[in-house]
């Protein structure tokens, strides 16, 4: 069985939005701020999957 999906975003994701979110997340990765990155990564991956 597949896991239940969380509620989707209020707005449809866009390529530009995913690109902007990825750019904003890069300093978290580069700065070893993995706890903060872990908070935004699930929604970033969900949005990227939706626009793919």
N, C-alpha and C positions, 0 to 999 in steps of 0.2 A: 504494500500500500504506500502510496505517496503521502508525504506529510501534508497537513492542511496548510493552505496558504494564508498569510496574513492579509488583512484588507489592503487593497491597492492604493495607489496615490490618489489624492483629490484631483489632480490635473494629469493629463496624459504627458508622459515624458517625451522629450525631444532630444535629438542628437546634440543640439547646442547646449541644452541643459545638462546632459550627461557629461559633455566635454568640459563645461564650466565646473561641475562638481568634481570631476577627476583632477582638474588643475588645482582646485581648492584643497583636495585631499593629499596631493603630493608632498607639501611641507610636513604633514603629519607623518607620512611614511619616512621621509628623509630625516626627520628629527626624532625618529624612534618613539613617536607618541602613539603607540599601538593601541592603547586603551581608548583614546579618542577616535582613532581610525576605525576601531571595531564598532563604534556606535553608528557611524555613517556608512560603513561598507555594505551592510545588507541592503539598504535602500538603493545605493549606487549600483550594486549588482542587479537588483530587480529592475531598475530603470533601464540599464544597459541591455538586459535581456529583452525587455519590452520593445526597444527600438531596433533591435538586431533583426 
